């Protein structure tokens, strides 16, 4: 009987592994088709079936990081790091997330682990310089940069401020690490970056206003025309964006089904709809509406407003 039980346990384990592989294949196809949400759902199912699968763990952590789910991404990358031979990219990505949170010692530890394995790893060599510099950097505060809450050092990481996950991710991808970096950009300069929306811009402006600061405070006069030219170029390309498939927005399954019922194929089709038209679709709720507005906002777009 003991032998039969052992055999049963082994079969169950194999079934879990097989299930994980099947979901991993589904996730791979979804990623190839640009359907990130569906890929995440498949990877979550694969991880539930086999939590010890290193590839599943890493890929799920990577996609969750892109989706702004930093806490869960960190947890999974840390699990990857516990493997006997952890993926070097998992350690590098974990280091970047630690650095964003100002956890420089943890970031340095991950990067040194990478370099101990591969001394010439290009990303690790680059990032460890940033981490060490961030730990030791002391920048003298310029006159006038004092807010209602007292002195605010220019080397303060932007991750220390009360910003949403979406905004902090955007700043990280734009390589804006400190308050000094941020104050060198004007509104037009920030808008040059792909997927940087009005919601993030207003959030940043409100945060700076609380500290008596404003965008562009450290920008040179020579930078302003270039920023304005970048904004003009972005506006000129807006019509091209309208022709892109609505699938690029990476919407949830429920939201996509509702758009299919309305025969919305492109981003331009979606921008031509009003909130009332969307809410008129069966099973289309407030959550889906907020999701769509946020996705459009990341691109500086919005739904059509009714004429008064």
JOFENDA-V14302 format. One record per residue. N is the residue number from 1. RES is the residue in three letters. SS is DSSP state (helix for helix, strand for strand, loop for the rest). Layout:
BEGIN
[[N,RES,SS] [N,RES,SS]]
END
This chain:
BEGIN
[[1,UNK,loop] [2,UNK,helix] [3,UNK,helix] [4,UNK,helix] [5,UNK,helix] [6,UNK,helix] [7,UNK,helix] [8,UNK,helix] [9,UNK,helix] [10,UNK,helix] [11,UNK,helix] [12,UNK,helix] [13,UNK,helix] [14,UNK,helix] [15,UNK,helix] [16,UNK,helix] [17,UNK,helix] [18,UNK,helix] [19,UNK,helix] [20,UNK,helix] [21,UNK,helix] [22,UNK,helix] [23,UNK,helix] [24,UNK,helix] [25,UNK,helix] [26,UNK,helix] [27,UNK,helix] [28,UNK,helix] [29,UNK,helix] [30,UNK,helix] [31,UNK,helix] [32,UNK,helix] [33,UNK,loop] [34,UNK,loop] [35,UNK,loop] [36,UNK,helix] [37,UNK,helix] [38,UNK,helix] [39,UNK,helix] [40,UNK,helix] [41,UNK,helix] [42,UNK,helix] [43,UNK,helix] [44,UNK,helix] [45,UNK,helix] [46,UNK,helix] [47,UNK,helix] [48,UNK,helix] [49,UNK,helix] [50,UNK,loop] [51,UNK,loop] [52,UNK,loop] [53,UNK,loop] [54,UNK,helix] [55,UNK,helix] [56,UNK,helix] [57,UNK,helix] [58,UNK,helix] [59,UNK,helix] [60,UNK,helix] [61,UNK,helix] [62,UNK,helix] [63,UNK,helix] [64,UNK,helix] [65,UNK,helix] [66,UNK,helix] [67,UNK,loop] [68,UNK,loop] [69,UNK,loop] [70,UNK,helix] [71,UNK,helix] [72,UNK,helix] [73,UNK,helix] [74,UNK,helix] [75,UNK,helix] [76,UNK,helix] [77,UNK,helix] [78,UNK,helix] [79,UNK,helix] [80,UNK,helix] [81,UNK,helix] [82,UNK,loop] [83,UNK,loop] [84,UNK,loop] [85,UNK,loop] [86,UNK,loop] [87,UNK,loop] [88,UNK,helix] [89,UNK,helix] [90,UNK,helix] [91,UNK,helix] [92,UNK,helix] [93,UNK,helix] [94,UNK,helix] [95,UNK,helix] [96,UNK,helix] [97,UNK,helix] [98,UNK,helix] [99,UNK,helix] [100,UNK,helix] [101,UNK,loop] [102,UNK,loop] [103,UNK,loop] [104,UNK,helix] [105,UNK,helix] [106,UNK,helix] [107,UNK,helix] [108,UNK,helix] [109,UNK,helix] [110,UNK,helix] [111,UNK,helix] [112,UNK,helix] [113,UNK,helix] [114,UNK,helix] [115,UNK,helix] [116,UNK,helix] [117,UNK,helix] [118,UNK,loop] [119,UNK,loop] [120,UNK,loop] [121,UNK,loop] [122,UNK,helix] [123,UNK,helix] [124,UNK,helix] [125,UNK,helix] [126,UNK,helix] [127,UNK,helix] [128,UNK,helix] [129,UNK,helix] [130,UNK,helix] [131,UNK,helix] [132,UNK,helix] [133,UNK,helix] [134,UNK,helix] [135,UNK,helix] [136,UNK,helix] [137,UNK,loop] [138,UNK,loop] [139,UNK,loop] [140,UNK,loop] [141,UNK,loop] [142,UNK,loop] [143,UNK,loop] [144,UNK,loop] [145,UNK,loop] [146,UNK,strand] [147,UNK,strand] [148,UNK,loop] [149,UNK,loop] [150,UNK,strand] [151,UNK,strand] [152,UNK,loop] [153,UNK,loop] [154,UNK,loop] [155,UNK,loop] [156,UNK,loop] [157,UNK,strand] [158,UNK,helix] [159,UNK,helix] [160,UNK,helix] [161,UNK,loop] [162,UNK,loop] [163,UNK,loop] [164,UNK,loop] [165,UNK,helix] [166,UNK,helix] [167,UNK,helix] [168,UNK,helix] [169,UNK,helix] [170,UNK,helix] [171,UNK,helix] [172,UNK,helix] [173,UNK,helix] [174,UNK,loop] [175,UNK,loop] [176,UNK,loop] [177,UNK,loop] [178,UNK,strand] [179,UNK,helix] [180,UNK,helix] [181,UNK,helix] [182,UNK,helix] [183,UNK,helix] [184,UNK,loop] [185,UNK,loop] [186,UNK,loop] [187,UNK,helix] [188,UNK,helix] [189,UNK,helix] [190,UNK,helix] [191,UNK,helix] [192,UNK,loop] [193,UNK,loop] [194,UNK,loop] [195,UNK,loop] [196,UNK,loop] [197,UNK,loop] [198,UNK,helix] [199,UNK,helix] [200,UNK,helix] [201,UNK,helix] [202,UNK,helix] [203,UNK,helix] [204,UNK,helix] [205,UNK,helix] [206,UNK,helix] [207,UNK,helix] [208,UNK,helix] [209,UNK,helix] [210,UNK,helix] [211,UNK,loop] [212,UNK,loop] [213,UNK,loop] [214,UNK,loop] [215,UNK,loop] [216,UNK,loop] [217,UNK,loop] [218,UNK,loop] [219,UNK,loop] [220,UNK,loop] [221,UNK,helix] [222,UNK,helix] [223,UNK,helix] [224,UNK,helix] [225,UNK,helix] [226,UNK,helix] [227,UNK,helix] [228,UNK,helix] [229,UNK,helix] [230,UNK,helix] [231,UNK,helix] [232,UNK,helix] [233,UNK,helix] [234,UNK,helix] [235,UNK,helix] [236,UNK,helix] [237,UNK,loop] [238,UNK,helix] [239,UNK,helix] [240,UNK,helix] [241,UNK,helix] [242,UNK,helix] [243,UNK,loop] [244,UNK,loop] [245,UNK,strand] [246,UNK,helix] [247,UNK,helix] [248,UNK,helix] [249,UNK,helix] [250,UNK,loop] [251,UNK,loop] [252,UNK,loop] [253,UNK,helix] [254,UNK,helix] [255,UNK,helix] [256,UNK,helix] [257,UNK,helix] [258,UNK,helix] [259,UNK,helix] [260,UNK,helix] [261,UNK,helix] [262,UNK,loop] [263,UNK,loop] [264,UNK,loop] [265,UNK,loop] [266,UNK,strand] [267,UNK,helix] [268,UNK,helix] [269,UNK,helix] [270,UNK,helix] [271,UNK,helix] [272,UNK,loop] [273,UNK,loop] [274,UNK,loop] [275,UNK,helix] [276,UNK,helix] [277,UNK,helix] [278,UNK,helix] [279,UNK,helix] [280,UNK,loop] [281,UNK,loop] [282,UNK,loop] [283,UNK,loop] [284,UNK,loop] [285,UNK,loop] [286,UNK,helix] [287,UNK,helix] [288,UNK,helix] [289,UNK,helix] [290,UNK,helix] [291,UNK,helix] [292,UNK,helix] [293,UNK,helix] [294,UNK,helix] [295,UNK,helix] [296,UNK,helix] [297,UNK,helix] [298,UNK,loop] [299,UNK,loop] [300,UNK,loop] [301,UNK,loop] [302,UNK,loop] [303,UNK,loop] [304,UNK,loop] [305,UNK,loop] [306,UNK,loop] [307,UNK,loop] [308,UNK,loop]]
END
